Amino acid sequence: MNEVLGYLGLGLMLALAGIGSCFGTSIAGNAAEGALKKDSSKSSSYMLLSALPATQGLYGFIAFLMSMEFAANAANGPLMFGVGLGVGLVCLFSAIRQGQVCANGIVGISQGHDVMVNTMIYAAFPEFYAILALVGVLMLVL
């Protein structure tokens, strides 16, 4: 049973982080699609901001790869389940909220405001927590 919990934790870590990135990038991507209709000359800024929430999926994947051997030990099963669920949820919500921040920045840019740098800074705040979750996993398994 412990081994099953460990592998379930790994699955949650990977899946929730990936789902968060899907939601976050599509939230920002929807804003970018609308912004292109208003001002297509700034499409590179829209694309950059739309891609930012994809990083949480990468963090989940890195944590997954680093934790595979740790989760295989049955004694670590319950711990790995908790860690996997925690990292997955942090990455999920971080990516969604980052996508919303980026979407607002995209709209501002399309309206002629110079908010690219500020949006990147604000978008880094939710990402920080996903990075902390990844670092926590790495400290646990290394």
C-alpha positions as CSV (number, residue, x, y, z in Angstrom):
1,M,0.0,0.0,0.0
2,N,2.8,2.4,0.8
3,E,4.4,1.9,-2.6
4,V,1.0,2.7,-4.3
5,L,0.9,5.9,-2.3
6,G,4.4,6.8,-3.4
7,Y,3.6,6.3,-7.1
8,L,0.2,8.1,-6.7
9,G,2.1,11.1,-5.2
10,L,4.4,11.1,-8.2
11,G,1.5,11.0,-10.6
12,L,-0.2,13.9,-8.8
13,M,3.0,15.9,-8.8
14,L,3.3,15.5,-12.6
15,A,-0.4,15.7,-13.5
16,L,-1.4,18.7,-11.4
17,A,1.6,20.8,-12.5
18,G,0.9,20.0,-16.1
19,I,-2.8,20.8,-15.7
20,G,-1.9,24.1,-14.1
21,S,0.4,25.0,-17.0
22,C,-2.3,24.1,-19.5
23,F,-4.8,26.4,-17.8
24,G,-2.3,29.2,-17.2
25,T,-1.0,29.3,-20.8
26,S,-4.5,29.1,-22.2
27,I,-5.7,31.9,-20.0
28,A,-2.9,34.1,-21.2
29,G,-3.2,32.8,-24.7
30,N,-6.9,33.8,-24.9
31,A,-6.0,37.3,-23.9
32,A,-3.2,37.3,-26.5
33,E,-5.6,36.2,-29.2
34,G,-7.9,39.1,-28.4
35,A,-5.0,41.5,-28.1
36,L,-3.8,40.6,-31.6
37,K,-7.0,41.9,-33.0
38,K,-6.4,45.3,-31.3
39,D,-2.6,45.6,-31.9
40,S,-0.8,42.9,-33.7
41,S,2.5,44.7,-33.8
42,K,3.2,43.6,-30.2
43,S,2.7,39.9,-30.8
44,S,6.1,39.0,-29.5
45,S,5.3,40.5,-26.1
46,Y,2.0,38.6,-26.0
47,M,3.7,35.4,-26.9
48,L,6.3,35.8,-24.2
49,L,3.8,36.5,-21.5
50,S,1.6,33.6,-22.7
51,A,4.4,31.2,-22.4
52,L,5.4,32.0,-18.8
53,P,2.9,29.8,-17.0
54,A,4.3,26.7,-18.9
55,T,7.3,26.7,-16.5
56,Q,5.3,25.2,-13.6
57,G,4.7,22.1,-15.7
58,L,8.5,21.9,-16.1
59,Y,9.0,22.2,-12.4
60,G,6.6,19.4,-11.8
61,F,8.3,17.3,-14.4
62,I,11.8,17.9,-12.9
63,A,10.4,17.1,-9.4
64,F,8.9,13.9,-10.8
65,L,12.1,12.8,-12.4
66,M,14.2,13.5,-9.3
67,S,11.7,11.7,-7.0
68,M,11.2,8.5,-8.9
69,E,13.8,6.5,-7.1
70,F,12.8,8.0,-3.7
71,A,9.2,7.0,-4.3
72,A,10.1,3.4,-5.2
73,N,11.1,2.8,-1.6
74,A,7.9,1.5,0.0
75,A,8.8,3.2,3.4
76,N,8.7,6.6,1.7
77,G,5.2,6.0,0.2
78,P,3.1,8.2,2.5
79,L,5.7,10.9,2.6
80,M,5.9,10.9,-1.2
81,F,2.1,11.1,-1.5
82,G,2.1,14.2,0.6
83,V,5.0,15.8,-1.2
84,G,3.6,15.0,-4.6
85,L,0.1,16.4,-3.7
86,G,1.7,19.5,-2.2
87,V,4.0,20.2,-5.1
88,G,1.2,19.5,-7.6
89,L,-1.2,21.8,-6.0
90,V,1.3,24.6,-5.6
91,C,2.3,24.4,-9.3
92,L,-1.4,24.1,-10.3
93,F,-2.5,27.3,-8.5
94,S,0.7,29.1,-9.3
95,A,0.4,28.6,-13.0
96,I,-3.3,29.6,-13.1
97,R,-2.7,32.8,-11.1
98,Q,0.4,33.6,-13.2
99,G,-1.7,33.1,-16.4
100,Q,-4.2,35.6,-15.0
101,V,-1.5,38.2,-14.2
102,C,0.0,37.7,-17.7
103,A,-3.5,38.0,-19.3
104,N,-4.0,41.4,-17.6
105,G,-0.5,42.5,-18.8
106,I,-1.3,41.4,-22.3
107,V,-4.5,43.5,-22.3
108,G,-2.6,46.5,-20.9
109,I,0.0,46.2,-23.7
110,S,-2.6,46.0,-26.4
111,Q,-4.2,49.2,-25.0
112,G,-0.9,51.0,-25.5
113,H,0.4,50.9,-21.9
114,D,4.1,50.2,-21.4
115,V,3.6,47.4,-18.8
116,M,5.7,44.6,-20.2
117,V,8.5,44.8,-17.6
118,N,6.0,45.3,-14.7
119,T,4.0,42.4,-15.8
120,M,7.1,40.1,-15.9
121,I,7.9,41.2,-12.4
122,Y,4.4,40.6,-11.1
123,A,4.2,37.3,-12.9
124,A,7.5,36.2,-11.1
125,F,5.8,36.4,-7.7
126,P,3.4,33.3,-8.1
127,E,6.2,31.5,-9.9
128,F,8.4,31.9,-6.9
129,Y,6.2,29.5,-4.9
130,A,6.5,26.9,-7.6
131,I,10.2,27.2,-7.4
132,L,10.1,26.8,-3.6
133,A,8.1,23.7,-4.0
134,L,10.7,22.3,-6.5
135,V,13.5,23.2,-4.1
136,G,11.7,21.5,-1.3
137,V,11.5,18.2,-3.3
138,L,15.1,18.4,-4.3
139,M,16.2,18.9,-0.7
140,L,14.1,15.9,0.3
141,V,15.4,13.5,-2.3
142,L,19.0,14.5,-2.7
